[in-house]
Amino acid sequence: MKKILQSLVDGERVIRATQYSLAGWRAAYAKESAFRQELTLALVLVPLGLWLGRTGVERVLLIGSMVLVLIVELLNSAVEATVDRGGKNWDKLAERAKDMGSAAVMTSLLLVCATWGLILYDRFGS
């Protein structure tokens, strides 16, 4: 009986966690123009990656690099929201946190360019 009750509690936790996650996606889409732009890019690149990748590994690399951008953007937006909650007064640590989040997004976008460039060069360039 204890296991059944525990599984119900865990199921409720999973449902709540899913609801929180969906709320985060909705907030990012509603409030973050960079997230909307990157999501639009993903809606183009994910199907293209499925089509262009010759192997499962290539497909995962093409698609996964783009999904990583979305993940990093969500984390960057969370950092920015947290920093902004502290007030609009200039603070060098807050500025550093926001700059580092932005650098993480840019690094993930460079990874997309490198991944797609190398795979496409291998396929079409040689």
MMTF fields as JSON, N, C-alpha, C and O atoms, coordinates in Angstrom:
{
  "mmtfVersion": "1.0.0",
  "mmtfProducer": "UNKNOWN",
  "numBonds": 503,
  "numAtoms": 504,
  "numGroups": 126,
  "numChains": 1,
  "numModels": 1,
  "chainsPerModel": [1],
  "groupsPerChain": [126],
  "chainIdList": ["A"],
  "bondAtomList": [4, 2, 8, 6, 12, 10, 16, 14, 20, 18, 24, 22, 28, 26, 32, 30, 36, 34, 40, 38, 44, 42, 48, 46, 52, 50, 56, 54, 60, 58, 64, 62, 68, 66, 72, 70, 76, 74, 80, 78, 84, 82, 88, 86, 92, 90, 96, 94, 100, 98, 104, 102, 108, 106, 112, 110, 116, 114, 120, 118, 124, 122, 128, 126, 132, 130, 136, 134, 140, 138, 144, 142, 148, 146, 152, 150, 156, 154, 160, 158, 164, 162, 168, 166, 172, 170, 176, 174, 180, 178, 184, 182, 188, 186, 192, 190, 196, 194, 200, 198, 204, 202, 208, 206, 212, 210, 216, 214, 220, 218, 224, 222, 228, 226, 232, 230, 236, 234, 240, 238, 244, 242, 248, 246, 252, 250, 256, 254, 260, 258, 264, 262, 268, 266, 272, 270, 276, 274, 280, 278, 284, 282, 288, 286, 292, 290, 296, 294, 300, 298, 304, 302, 308, 306, 312, 310, 316, 314, 320, 318, 324, 322, 328, 326, 332, 330, 336, 334, 340, 338, 344, 342, 348, 346, 352, 350, 356, 354, 360, 358, 364, 362, 368, 366, 372, 370, 376, 374, 380, 378, 384, 382, 388, 386, 392, 390, 396, 394, 400, 398, 404, 402, 408, 406, 412, 410, 416, 414, 420, 418, 424, 422, 428, 426, 432, 430, 436, 434, 440, 438, 444, 442, 448, 446, 452, 450, 456, 454, 460, 458, 464, 462, 468, 466, 472, 470, 476, 474, 480, 478, 484, 482, 488, 486, 492, 490, 496, 494, 500, 498],
  "bondOrderList": [1, 1, 1, 1, 1, 1, 1, 1, 1, 1, 1, 1, 1, 1, 1, 1, 1, 1, 1, 1, 1, 1, 1, 1, 1, 1, 1, 1, 1, 1, 1, 1, 1, 1, 1, 1, 1, 1, 1, 1, 1, 1, 1, 1, 1, 1, 1, 1, 1, 1, 1, 1, 1, 1, 1, 1, 1, 1, 1, 1, 1, 1, 1, 1, 1, 1, 1, 1, 1, 1, 1, 1, 1, 1, 1, 1, 1, 1, 1, 1, 1, 1, 1, 1, 1, 1, 1, 1, 1, 1, 1, 1, 1, 1, 1, 1, 1, 1, 1, 1, 1, 1, 1, 1, 1, 1, 1, 1, 1, 1, 1, 1, 1, 1, 1, 1, 1, 1, 1, 1, 1, 1, 1, 1, 1],
  "groupList": [{"groupName": "MET", "atomNameList": ["N", "CA", "C", "O"], "elementList": ["N", "C", "C", "O"], "formalChargeList": [0, 0, 0, 0], "bondAtomList": [1, 0, 2, 1, 3, 2], "bondOrderList": [1, 1, 2], "singleLetterCode": "M", "chemCompType": "L-PEPTIDE LINKING"}, {"groupName": "LYS", "atomNameList": ["N", "CA", "C", "O"], "elementList": ["N", "C", "C", "O"], "formalChargeList": [0, 0, 0, 0], "bondAtomList": [1, 0, 2, 1, 3, 2], "bondOrderList": [1, 1, 2], "singleLetterCode": "K", "chemCompType": "L-PEPTIDE LINKING"}, {"groupName": "ILE", "atomNameList": ["N", "CA", "C", "O"], "elementList": ["N", "C", "C", "O"], "formalChargeList": [0, 0, 0, 0], "bondAtomList": [1, 0, 2, 1, 3, 2], "bondOrderList": [1, 1, 2], "singleLetterCode": "I", "chemCompType": "L-PEPTIDE LINKING"}, {"groupName": "LEU", "atomNameList": ["N", "CA", "C", "O"], "elementList": ["N", "C", "C", "O"], "formalChargeList": [0, 0, 0, 0], "bondAtomList": [1, 0, 2, 1, 3, 2], "bondOrderList": [1, 1, 2], "singleLetterCode": "L", "chemCompType": "L-PEPTIDE LINKING"}, {"groupName": "GLN", "atomNameList": ["N", "CA", "C", "O"], "elementList": ["N", "C", "C", "O"], "formalChargeList": [0, 0, 0, 0], "bondAtomList": [1, 0, 2, 1, 3, 2], "bondOrderList": [1, 1, 2], "singleLetterCode": "Q", "chemCompType": "L-PEPTIDE LINKING"}, {"groupName": "SER", "atomNameList": ["N", "CA", "C", "O"], "elementList": ["N", "C", "C", "O"], "formalChargeList": [0, 0, 0, 0], "bondAtomList": [1, 0, 2, 1, 3, 2], "bondOrderList": [1, 1, 2], "singleLetterCode": "S", "chemCompType": "L-PEPTIDE LINKING"}, {"groupName": "VAL", "atomNameList": ["N", "CA", "C", "O"], "elementList": ["N", "C", "C", "O"], "formalChargeList": [0, 0, 0, 0], "bondAtomList": [1, 0, 2, 1, 3, 2], "bondOrderList": [1, 1, 2], "singleLetterCode": "V", "chemCompType": "L-PEPTIDE LINKING"}, {"groupName": "ASP", "atomNameList": ["N", "CA", "C", "O"], "elementList": ["N", "C", "C", "O"], "formalChargeList": [0, 0, 0, 0], "bondAtomList": [1, 0, 2, 1, 3, 2], "bondOrderList": [1, 1, 2], "singleLetterCode": "D", "chemCompType": "L-PEPTIDE LINKING"}, {"groupName": "GLY", "atomNameList": ["N", "CA", "C", "O"], "elementList": ["N", "C", "C", "O"], "formalChargeList": [0, 0, 0, 0], "bondAtomList": [1, 0, 2, 1, 3, 2], "bondOrderList": [1, 1, 2], "singleLetterCode": "G", "chemCompType": "PEPTIDE LINKING"}, {"groupName": "GLU", "atomNameList": ["N", "CA", "C", "O"], "elementList": ["N", "C", "C", "O"], "formalChargeList": [0, 0, 0, 0], "bondAtomList": [1, 0, 2, 1, 3, 2], "bondOrderList": [1, 1, 2], "singleLetterCode": "E", "chemCompType": "L-PEPTIDE LINKING"}, {"groupName": "ARG", "atomNameList": ["N", "CA", "C", "O"], "elementList": ["N", "C", "C", "O"], "formalChargeList": [0, 0, 0, 0], "bondAtomList": [1, 0, 2, 1, 3, 2], "bondOrderList": [1, 1, 2], "singleLetterCode": "R", "chemCompType": "L-PEPTIDE LINKING"}, {"groupName": "ALA", "atomNameList": ["N", "CA", "C", "O"], "elementList": ["N", "C", "C", "O"], "formalChargeList": [0, 0, 0, 0], "bondAtomList": [1, 0, 2, 1, 3, 2], "bondOrderList": [1, 1, 2], "singleLetterCode": "A", "chemCompType": "L-PEPTIDE LINKING"}, {"groupName": "THR", "atomNameList": ["N", "CA", "C", "O"], "elementList": ["N", "C", "C", "O"], "formalChargeList": [0, 0, 0, 0], "bondAtomList": [1, 0, 2, 1, 3, 2], "bondOrderList": [1, 1, 2], "singleLetterCode": "T", "chemCompType": "L-PEPTIDE LINKING"}, {"groupName": "TYR", "atomNameList": ["N", "CA", "C", "O"], "elementList": ["N", "C", "C", "O"], "formalChargeList": [0, 0, 0, 0], "bondAtomList": [1, 0, 2, 1, 3, 2], "bondOrderList": [1, 1, 2], "singleLetterCode": "Y", "chemCompType": "L-PEPTIDE LINKING"}, {"groupName": "TRP", "atomNameList": ["N", "CA", "C", "O"], "elementList": ["N", "C", "C", "O"], "formalChargeList": [0, 0, 0, 0], "bondAtomList": [1, 0, 2, 1, 3, 2], "bondOrderList": [1, 1, 2], "singleLetterCode": "W", "chemCompType": "L-PEPTIDE LINKING"}, {"groupName": "PHE", "atomNameList": ["N", "CA", "C", "O"], "elementList": ["N", "C", "C", "O"], "formalChargeList": [0, 0, 0, 0], "bondAtomList": [1, 0, 2, 1, 3, 2], "bondOrderList": [1, 1, 2], "singleLetterCode": "F", "chemCompType": "L-PEPTIDE LINKING"}, {"groupName": "PRO", "atomNameList": ["N", "CA", "C", "O"], "elementList": ["N", "C", "C", "O"], "formalChargeList": [0, 0, 0, 0], "bondAtomList": [1, 0, 2, 1, 3, 2], "bondOrderList": [1, 1, 2], "singleLetterCode": "P", "chemCompType": "L-PEPTIDE LINKING"}, {"groupName": "ASN", "atomNameList": ["N", "CA", "C", "O"], "elementList": ["N", "C", "C", "O"], "formalChargeList": [0, 0, 0, 0], "bondAtomList": [1, 0, 2, 1, 3, 2], "bondOrderList": [1, 1, 2], "singleLetterCode": "N", "chemCompType": "L-PEPTIDE LINKING"}, {"groupName": "CYS", "atomNameList": ["N", "CA", "C", "O"], "elementList": ["N", "C", "C", "O"], "formalChargeList": [0, 0, 0, 0], "bondAtomList": [1, 0, 2, 1, 3, 2], "bondOrderList": [1, 1, 2], "singleLetterCode": "C", "chemCompType": "L-PEPTIDE LINKING"}],
  "groupTypeList": [0, 1, 1, 2, 3, 4, 5, 3, 6, 7, 8, 9, 10, 6, 2, 10, 11, 12, 4, 13, 5, 3, 11, 8, 14, 10, 11, 11, 13, 11, 1, 9, 5, 11, 15, 10, 4, 9, 3, 12, 3, 11, 3, 6, 3, 6, 16, 3, 8, 3, 14, 3, 8, 10, 12, 8, 6, 9, 10, 6, 3, 3, 2, 8, 5, 0, 6, 3, 6, 3, 2, 6, 9, 3, 3, 17, 5, 11, 6, 9, 11, 12, 6, 7, 10, 8, 8, 1, 17, 14, 7, 1, 3, 11, 9, 10, 11, 1, 7, 0, 8, 5, 11, 11, 6, 0, 12, 5, 3, 3, 3, 6, 18, 11, 12, 14, 8, 3, 2, 3, 13, 7, 10, 15, 8, 5],
  "groupIdList": [1, 2, 3, 4, 5, 6, 7, 8, 9, 10, 11, 12, 13, 14, 15, 16, 17, 18, 19, 20, 21, 22, 23, 24, 25, 26, 27, 28, 29, 30, 31, 32, 33, 34, 35, 36, 37, 38, 39, 40, 41, 42, 43, 44, 45, 46, 47, 48, 49, 50, 51, 52, 53, 54, 55, 56, 57, 58, 59, 60, 61, 62, 63, 64, 65, 66, 67, 68, 69, 70, 71, 72, 73, 74, 75, 76, 77, 78, 79, 80, 81, 82, 83, 84, 85, 86, 87, 88, 89, 90, 91, 92, 93, 94, 95, 96, 97, 98, 99, 100, 101, 102, 103, 104, 105, 106, 107, 108, 109, 110, 111, 112, 113, 114, 115, 116, 117, 118, 119, 120, 121, 122, 123, 124, 125, 126],
  "secStructList": [7, 2, 2, 2, 2, 2, 2, 2, 2, 2, 2, 2, 2, 2, 2, 2, 2, 2, 2, 2, 2, 2, 2, 2, 2, 2, 2, 2, 2, 2, 2, 7, 2, 2, 2, 2, 2, 2, 2, 2, 2, 2, 2, 2, 2, 2, 2, 2, 2, 2, 2, 2, 7, 1, 1, 2, 2, 2, 2, 2, 2, 2, 2, 2, 2, 2, 2, 2, 2, 2, 2, 2, 2, 2, 2, 2, 2, 2, 2, 2, 2, 2, 2, 2, 2, 6, 7, 1, 1, 7, 7, 2, 2, 2, 2, 2, 2, 2, 2, 2, 2, 2, 2, 2, 2, 2, 2, 2, 2, 2, 2, 2, 2, 2, 2, 2, 2, 2, 2, 2, 0, 0, 0, 0, 0, 7],
  "xCoordList": [0.824, 0.0, 0.876, 0.558, 1.988, 2.878, 3.467, 3.602, 3.819, 4.376, 3.351, 3.698, 2.104, 1.048, 0.877, 0.796, 0.821, 0.689, 1.888, 1.74, 3.08, 4.29, 4.268, 4.669, 3.799, 3.741, 2.729, 2.941, 1.634, 0.669, 1.272, 1.075, 2.005, 2.66, 3.667, 3.722, 4.461, 5.447, 4.767, 5.255, 3.648, 2.906, 2.411, 2.471, 1.923, 1.487, 2.653, 2.517, 3.804, 4.994, 5.405, 5.779, 5.336, 5.683, 4.72, 5.134, 3.454, 2.46, 2.746, 2.728, 3.009, 3.319, 4.595, 4.657, 5.608, 6.873, 6.654, 7.234, 5.825, 5.512, 4.782, 5.07, 3.851, 3.124, 4.071, 3.947, 5.009, 5.979, 6.858, 7.164, 7.251, 8.093, 7.355, 7.915, 6.103, 5.307, 5.096, 5.091, 4.922, 4.793, 6.085, 6.038, 7.216, 8.499, 8.639, 9.122, 8.218, 8.245, 7.335, 7.709, 6.131, 5.197, 5.769, 5.669, 6.359, 6.944, 8.091, 8.195, 8.938, 10.053, 9.535, 10.043, 8.529, 7.974, 7.309, 7.447, 6.607, 5.876, 6.802, 6.541, 7.865, 8.671, 10.037, 10.643, 10.531, 11.912, 11.96, 11.727, 12.264, 12.315, 13.439, 13.283, 14.566, 15.661, 15.218, 15.571, 14.447, 13.952, 13.025, 13.11, 12.149, 11.246, 12.046, 11.713, 13.092, 13.924, 14.625, 14.661, 15.179, 15.888, 14.924, 15.278, 13.729, 12.721, 12.32, 12.139, 12.183, 11.878, 13.004, 12.752, 14.238, 15.379, 15.34, 15.62, 14.99, 14.901, 13.805, 13.968, 12.702, 11.605, 12.007, 11.416, 13.013, 13.555, 14.655, 14.667, 15.582, 16.764, 16.49, 17.145, 15.55, 15.3, 14.808, 15.383, 13.777, 13.39, 14.503, 14.701, 15.22, 16.324, 17.419, 18.011, 17.682, 18.68, 18.266, 19.096, 16.973, 16.473, 16.679, 17.004, 16.485, 16.601, 18.059, 18.418, 18.897, 20.284, 21.202, 22.159, 20.92, 21.789, 21.736, 20.66, 22.904, 22.961, 22.816, 22.283, 23.289, 23.252, 22.523, 22.259, 22.211, 21.596, 22.489, 22.001, 23.784, 24.728, 24.729, 24.713, 24.747, 24.697, 23.401, 23.405, 22.31, 21.022, 21.001, 20.52, 21.519, 21.567, 22.453, 22.103, 23.576, 24.46, 23.808, 23.869, 23.195, 22.543, 21.384, 21.276, 20.54, 19.358, 19.754, 19.288, 20.606, 20.997, 21.705, 21.517, 22.521, 23.205, 22.197, 22.392, 21.127, 20.094, 19.26, 18.905, 18.946, 18.195, 19.017, 18.465, 20.329, 21.195, 21.082, 21.123, 20.941, 20.756, 19.504, 19.525, 18.423, 17.179, 17.362, 16.877, 18.052, 18.302, 19.118, 18.781, 20.179, 21.042, 20.28, 20.448, 19.456, 18.656, 17.674, 17.481, 17.056, 16.158, 16.915, 16.427, 18.094, 18.9, 19.358, 19.356, 19.748, 20.151, 18.985, 19.165, 17.804, 16.627, 16.316, 15.9, 16.518, 16.299, 17.295, 16.923, 18.55, 19.567, 19.194, 19.248, 18.814, 18.46, 17.252, 17.242, 16.246, 15.061, 15.43, 14.92, 16.298, 16.718, 17.512, 17.295, 18.425, 19.233, 18.337, 18.488, 17.408, 16.521, 15.586, 15.167, 15.263, 14.406, 15.054, 14.365, 16.369, 17.097, 17.049, 17.494, 16.524, 16.416, 17.143, 17.914, 16.891, 17.5, 18.774, 19.369, 19.195, 20.439, 21.612, 21.659, 22.568, 23.732, 24.58, 24.862, 24.975, 25.85, 26.799, 26.362, 28.084, 29.051, 28.898, 29.147, 28.499, 28.291, 27.048, 27.045, 26.006, 24.807, 25.132, 24.703, 25.894, 26.297, 27.129, 26.941, 28.049, 28.88, 28.029, 28.247, 27.057, 26.177, 25.411, 25.298, 24.889, 24.127, 25.043, 24.667, 26.236, 27.19, 27.621, 27.768, 27.823, 28.239, 27.107, 27.358, 25.875, 24.736, 24.651, 24.405, 24.854, 24.85, 25.987, 25.806, 27.145, 28.285, 27.987, 28.409, 27.267, 26.899, 25.983, 26.133, 25.036, 24.139, 24.951, 24.774, 25.837, 26.647, 27.52, 27.667, 28.095, 28.919, 28.101, 28.579, 26.872, 26.023, 25.656, 25.555, 25.458, 25.182, 26.407, 26.27, 27.6, 28.827, 28.963, 29.447, 28.537, 28.546, 27.617, 27.961, 26.449, 25.533, 26.229, 26.201, 26.849, 27.536, 28.644, 28.769, 29.444, 30.539, 30.007, 30.502, 29.002, 28.444, 27.837, 28.147, 26.976, 26.328, 27.359, 27.294, 28.308, 29.322, 30.176, 30.423, 30.625, 31.466, 30.697, 31.208, 29.485, 28.694, 28.311, 28.377, 27.914, 27.551, 28.771, 28.666, 29.92, 31.138, 31.484, 31.847, 31.376, 31.661, 30.723, 31.119, 29.492, 28.509, 28.601, 28.517, 28.774, 28.701, 30.029, 30.199, 30.969, 32.185, 33.321, 34.25, 33.265, 34.419, 34.073, 34.93],
  "yCoordList": [-1.186, 0.0, 1.261, 2.248, 1.211, 2.355, 2.682, 3.851, 1.635, 1.843, 2.47, 3.327, 2.06, 2.635, 4.115, 4.947, 4.445, 5.843, 6.662, 7.797, 6.08, 6.781, 7.044, 8.12, 6.061, 6.261, 7.339, 8.072, 7.458, 8.53, 9.895, 10.857, 9.962, 11.221, 11.593, 12.747, 10.633, 10.894, 11.312, 12.199, 10.68, 11.051, 12.479, 13.211, 12.879, 14.262, 15.228, 16.313, 14.823, 15.667, 15.842, 16.938, 14.766, 14.838, 15.765, 16.545, 15.677, 16.551, 18.008, 18.866, 18.294, 19.678, 20.172, 21.307, 19.317, 19.702, 20.0, 20.942, 19.205, 19.437, 20.762, 21.513, 21.051, 22.319, 23.508, 24.514, 23.393, 24.47, 24.651, 25.775, 23.547, 23.61, 24.275, 25.115, 23.894, 24.509, 25.995, 26.793, 26.372, 27.786, 28.533, 29.675, 27.903, 28.504, 28.705, 29.744, 27.712, 27.845, 28.983, 29.788, 29.049, 30.118, 31.495, 32.437, 31.605, 32.883, 33.29, 34.454, 32.35, 32.656, 33.109, 34.073, 32.423, 32.789, 34.176, 34.972, 34.453, 35.718, 36.905, 38.007, 36.702, 37.819, 37.976, 39.043, 36.946, 36.977, 36.898, 35.839, 38.026, 38.034, 37.138, 36.502, 37.082, 36.215, 34.76, 34.009, 34.352, 32.98, 32.713, 31.654, 33.655, 33.479, 33.358, 32.541, 34.162, 34.089, 32.737, 32.121, 32.285, 31.007, 29.84, 28.836, 29.954, 28.918, 28.852, 27.767, 30.012, 30.05, 29.392, 28.621, 29.702, 29.062, 27.55, 26.792, 27.114, 25.676, 25.016, 23.884, 25.706, 25.143, 24.937, 24.117, 25.682, 25.484, 24.421, 23.525, 24.528, 23.66, 22.226, 21.306, 22.01, 20.638, 19.746, 18.678, 20.136, 19.29, 19.17, 18.114, 20.281, 20.25, 19.29, 18.573, 19.282, 18.371, 16.911, 16.043, 16.652, 15.283, 14.851, 13.696, 15.789, 15.476, 15.399, 14.512, 16.309, 16.371, 15.343, 14.884, 14.985, 14.032, 12.664, 12.126, 12.114, 10.793, 9.665, 8.601, 9.904, 8.872, 9.428, 10.626, 8.532, 8.968, 9.931, 10.886, 9.688, 10.56, 11.956, 12.952, 12.036, 13.347, 14.069, 15.268, 13.346, 13.971, 14.491, 15.595, 13.705, 14.139, 15.372, 16.299, 15.399, 16.556, 17.802, 18.876, 17.666, 18.81, 19.337, 20.54, 18.448, 18.845, 19.218, 20.223, 18.411, 18.642, 19.959, 20.606, 20.374, 21.664, 22.804, 23.784, 22.685, 23.728, 23.676, 24.721, 22.498, 22.371, 22.941, 23.542, 22.753, 23.309, 24.833, 25.412, 25.477, 26.933, 27.319, 28.269, 26.584, 26.881, 26.691, 27.497, 25.643, 25.386, 26.521, 27.033, 26.903, 27.964, 29.289, 30.058, 29.558, 30.795, 30.802, 31.838, 29.667, 29.592, 29.883, 30.626, 29.306, 29.559, 31.018, 31.624, 31.575, 32.976, 33.88, 34.841, 33.576, 34.379, 34.28, 35.26, 33.102, 32.935, 33.763, 34.388, 33.771, 34.581, 36.061, 36.788, 36.503, 37.908, 38.297, 39.372, 37.445, 37.742, 37.834, 38.696, 36.965, 36.978, 38.243, 38.885, 38.592, 39.797, 41.035, 41.926, 41.089, 42.248, 42.371, 43.474, 41.261, 41.287, 42.076, 42.685, 42.068, 42.783, 44.293, 45.018, 44.769, 46.212, 46.623, 45.855, 47.829, 48.355, 49.152, 49.702, 49.22, 49.915, 49.158, 47.929, 49.909, 49.28, 48.599, 49.164, 47.385, 46.617, 45.828, 45.156, 45.893, 45.228, 43.709, 43.063, 43.127, 41.675, 41.28, 40.253, 42.09, 41.832, 41.949, 41.128, 42.98, 43.158, 41.965, 41.472, 41.508, 40.358, 39.115, 38.363, 38.898, 37.722, 37.77, 36.764, 38.943, 39.066, 38.9, 38.257, 39.476, 39.336, 37.885, 37.419, 37.178, 35.775, 34.912, 33.987, 35.206, 34.495, 34.732, 33.805, 35.976, 36.3, 35.588, 35.103, 35.529, 34.825, 33.33, 32.707, 32.763, 31.346, 31.114, 30.126, 32.024, 31.895, 32.009, 31.213, 32.993, 33.163, 31.931, 31.5, 31.368, 30.17, 29.007, 28.246, 28.867, 27.777, 28.005, 27.049, 29.262, 29.553, 29.273, 28.798, 29.56, 29.224, 27.716, 27.235, 26.97, 25.511, 25.04, 24.119, 25.663, 25.331, 25.577, 24.726, 26.74, 27.068, 26.065, 25.609, 25.718, 24.776, 23.389, 22.741, 22.937, 21.602, 21.503, 20.587, 22.448, 22.432, 22.62, 21.952, 23.528, 23.773, 22.55, 22.227, 21.873, 20.69, 19.54, 18.863, 19.324, 18.218, 18.527, 17.649, 19.758, 20.108, 20.12, 19.736, 20.551, 20.499, 19.058, 18.75, 18.182, 16.767, 16.186, 15.355, 16.635, 16.078, 16.683, 15.966, 18.011, 18.685, 19.269, 19.511, 19.496, 20.208, 19.352, 19.859, 18.068, 17.252, 16.307, 15.553],
  "zCoordList": [0.0, 0.0, 0.0, -0.663, 0.757, 0.83, -0.539, -0.9, -1.306, -2.642, -3.57, -4.384, -3.462, -4.299, -3.971, -4.874, -2.675, -2.276, -2.727, -3.181, -2.601, -3.026, -4.526, -4.973, -5.316, -6.765, -7.126, -8.092, -6.375, -6.615, -6.311, -7.053, -5.216, -4.852, -5.926, -6.351, -6.369, -7.412, -8.709, -9.409, -9.031, -10.237, -10.166, -11.154, -9.006, -8.823, -8.952, -9.518, -8.422, -8.526, -9.98, -10.397, -10.747, -12.165, -12.902, -13.759, -12.569, -13.201, -12.859, -13.741, -11.586, -11.187, -11.862, -12.335, -11.901, -12.534, -14.017, -14.556, -14.665, -16.075, -16.247, -17.179, -15.366, -15.429, -15.245, -15.943, -14.313, -14.1, -15.346, -15.743, -15.941, -17.137, -18.293, -18.997, -18.481, -19.55, -19.289, -20.226, -18.032, -17.683, -18.025, -18.482, -17.809, -18.162, -19.66, -20.108, -20.438, -21.902, -22.346, -23.199, -21.76, -22.129, -21.768, -22.555, -20.595, -20.17, -21.094, -21.482, -21.438, -22.337, -23.686, -24.258, -24.198, -25.5, -25.438, -26.367, -24.367, -24.243, -23.972, -24.455, -23.22, -22.724, -23.383, -23.283, -24.048, -24.54, -26.062, -26.644, -26.702, -28.168, -28.694, -29.736, -27.987, -28.431, -28.432, -29.341, -27.425, -27.378, -28.565, -29.186, -28.884, -30.038, -31.337, -32.196, -31.481, -32.686, -32.779, -33.844, -31.667, -31.673, -31.846, -32.465, -31.317, -31.524, -32.997, -33.549, -33.625, -35.064, -35.861, -36.788, -35.493, -36.149, -35.953, -36.881, -34.742, -34.463, -35.29, -35.745, -35.485, -36.278, -37.735, -38.438, -38.185, -39.534, -39.523, -40.367, -38.56, -38.573, -38.132, -38.623, -37.228, -36.764, -37.913, -38.121, -38.663, -39.802, -40.855, -41.455, -41.06, -42.021, -41.554, -42.361, -40.247, -39.692, -39.844, -40.116, -39.664, -39.885, -41.325, -41.6, -42.24, -43.666, -44.113, -44.887, -43.639, -44.104, -43.451, -44.073, -42.215, -41.536, -42.191, -42.453, -42.449, -43.092, -42.079, -42.393, -40.88, -39.843, -38.625, -38.525, -37.715, -36.47, -35.707, -35.102, -35.73, -35.024, -35.643, -34.92, -36.954, -37.606, -37.269, -36.991, -37.296, -36.972, -35.541, -35.284, -34.621, -33.216, -33.074, -32.342, -33.749, -33.665, -34.251, -33.653, -35.402, -36.041, -35.193, -34.957, -34.749, -33.976, -32.543, -32.007, -31.936, -30.546, -30.343, -29.313, -31.304, -31.154, -31.125, -30.406, -31.897, -31.902, -30.626, -30.081, -30.15, -28.897, -27.744, -26.822, -27.794, -26.762, -26.7, -25.615, -27.844, -27.869, -27.081, -26.298, -27.292, -26.572, -25.066, -24.273, -24.68, -23.262, -22.648, -21.581, -23.325, -22.81, -22.756, -21.81, -23.747, -23.737, -22.569, -21.933, -22.282, -21.129, -19.834, -18.984, -19.683, -18.487, -18.421, -17.35, -19.56, -19.6, -19.209, -18.461, -19.708, -19.367, -17.88, -17.262, -17.307, -15.866, -15.064, -14.072, -15.484, -14.805, -14.904, -13.912, -16.109, -16.295, -15.445, -14.845, -15.389, -14.58, -13.102, -12.386, -12.654, -11.257, -10.946, -9.919, -11.831, -11.634, -11.651, -10.815, -12.601, -12.713, -11.514, -11.165, -10.892, -9.707, -8.586, -7.768, -8.547, -7.511, -7.663, -6.774, -8.76, -8.98, -10.236, -10.811, -10.646, -11.88, -11.609, -12.536, -10.344, -10.026, -10.62, -10.578, -11.179, -11.8, -10.738, -9.681, -11.042, -10.159, -11.034, -11.968, -10.752, -11.634, -11.617, -12.635, -10.499, -10.466, -11.271, -11.95, -11.192, -11.986, -13.477, -14.287, -13.816, -15.213, -15.692, -16.804, -14.84, -15.198, -15.41, -16.36, -14.525, -14.661, -15.977, -16.676, -16.307, -17.556, -18.774, -19.754, -18.708, -19.82, -20.007, -21.137, -18.909, -19.007, -19.568, -20.34, -19.188, -19.775, -21.262, -22.033, -21.669, -23.091, -23.822, -24.938, -23.193, -23.793, -23.946, -24.92, -22.99, -23.09, -24.286, -25.005, -24.498, -25.659, -26.944, -27.866, -27.005, -28.216, -28.47, -29.614, -27.412, -27.554, -28.093, -28.935, -27.614, -28.115, -29.583, -30.352, -29.971, -31.383, -32.251, -33.379, -31.737, -32.475, -32.631, -33.656, -31.617, -31.719, -32.841, -33.582, -32.972, -34.072, -35.406, -36.295, -35.539, -36.801, -37.106, -38.243, -36.111, -36.324, -36.668, -37.59, -35.929, -36.155, -37.549, -38.31, -37.871, -39.181, -40.292, -41.324, -40.081, -41.104, -41.398, -42.56, -40.354, -40.558, -41.195, -42.087, -40.743, -41.32, -42.761, -43.621, -43.033, -44.407, -45.322, -46.487, -44.82, -45.628, -45.959, -47.094, -44.983, -45.212, -46.265, -47.083, -46.229, -47.159, -48.557, -49.554, -48.628, -49.927, -50.405, -51.6, -49.491, -49.852, -50.351, -50.98, -50.084, -50.498, -51.61, -52.07]
}
